C-alpha cells in the first residue's frame, strides 16, 4: 500500500510541525499505562471514521502485534453493540476514575 493516497493531505510534507506534535502525543500515549492493544484499537476506529485505508491497515498490523485478536478488530466498527468490548469499557471506566 502506498504511504500517501493522492486525494489526501501529505501531512509529512505539507505540515511537518503538525506531524512532530502528533508524534510527540503518540510517544506519550505509549509511555502511559493504557494497554497498547487498546491504543491501537482506538487508532483503528479513528481511521475507520476518517476512511483511511492505509491507516486502518497500518494500525491493524500494530494491534495484532500488540496482542489484539482478529475477532475484536473485525467487530470494531460495531463496538458499542458488541459484547467483545464490554471488558474494555469497564477497564476504561475504572482507569478514568483514578
Order of alpha helices (4+ residues) and beta strands (2+ residues): alpha-alpha-alpha-alpha-alpha-alpha
